[in-house]
Amino acid sequence: MAGNEKPGVGKVVWQDLTVPNATAVRDFYAAVVGWRHDPVEMGGYADFNMIPPGADVPAVGICHARGTNAKLPPQWLLYVQVADLDASLRACVERGGQVIDGPRGMGEQRFAVVRDPAGAHLGLIAAR
């Protein structure tokens, strides 16, 4: 997430696309929708924040399916703000979902990726 906004619980706060070749997909979206990219160092490779024309803050991320992202599916993944990540993960499992990745830290936040009973994936994110 970019900026210092404090989004409300239940709101979509970020989108990532995780794919085997993020560089090629970065260039695809740069040509198709006009985004420019800002590399994010990941320890030996870079993922990318994608910035809309005329904007200063990124709109989405495009990530390599490497390292901690290796388990994520190749799809646009929404991240929704939750009040209590651990409670949300317990509720997910109790209701037939699965925790696919995490929880893990990212700056001032923690996040995880879940799979719902229908098989769809969603990122959950909360303040530490």
Buried (B, 14 or more C-beta within 10 A) or exposed (E): BBEEEEBEEEEEBBBBBBBEEBBEBBBEBBEEEEBBBBEBEBEEBBBBBBBBEEEEEBBBBBBBBBEEBEEBBEEEBBBBBBEEBEEBBEEBEEEEBBBBBBBEEBEEBBBBBBBEEEEEBBBBBBEE
